[in-house]
């Protein structure tokens, strides 16, 4: 039986809780970690535009997951 990966996604900066979770999880055998996070200070704009601008849109998440699952 195929087991699907557990996925955690957050739309924030890497510093703080997100960074801690990734760091801790990456030390466990069998857990793959790939971080997509907001880099820099976001300008004003529509959510969909900002998600795309910072590489954390649904499209970016799908690409990252496909890369992780094929490697």
Secondary structure, 3 states (H helix, E strand, C coil): CCCCCCCCCCCCECCCHHHHHHHHHHCCCCCCCCCCCECCCCCCCCHHHHHHHCCCCHHHHHHHHHHHHHC
